[in-house]
Amino acid sequence: NSKSCRGLIAVAKKKKADKQRFGQPVVTIPLPAPTGNGLVLALIFGVSLALRIVHLLLYKDDFWFRTPLIDDGLFVSWAHTISQEGWLARSLGTFDLNPGYPYFLAYFGKLFSRGFIPVFLFQHFLGSLVPVLMFLLCSKIFDRKTAVCAALLSGLYGPSFFYESRFLGEFFICFFNLAAIVMLVGPVPDHRIGWRWGVAGFCIGLSAIFRPTVLAWVP
């Protein structure tokens, strides 16, 4: 922790001063910088997920929560057709809306369950990672205090709770776009630049499947 790191730094400085006083050679030992981001990230994720689970439990019996209407109903209908006909789903013809989310629903339903609770739980889990990504991004650009404030605001953002508890893919866009920015921002060692740009491109590609507006980044 930070106290033990400060203690080690003080001891090292005292030994260095003693060696310089008696003419002994000085050996510099690099010490780890005080960190605590792991605990902060865990708290941010835990609080964000806990609030979302409470929201899910409070509204799970609500009519508007359980009944897919308008775009929700369309995506659920497409997902059912994809699960019945396979990934080509020729009877759907050309997609009028973004194809990513109905494919997600179709294959998620095959792997887990077709009920709305497992889907919303997964979406809330993924949505709880957005404040974590926000902290990582802001800590690169600004400072730790700003990063914590941005992460808390992101975790408490009301519309995120709504979109994550509907059969809509908007929250996927936020997650993938933010993940791509985190990969692209900040200094990158030469031996890591390839995979970081590759991950960023992969996230942008997935985001484009859910909504192609991200392609405005490409130029």
Disulfide bonds with the S-S distance in Angstrom:
none
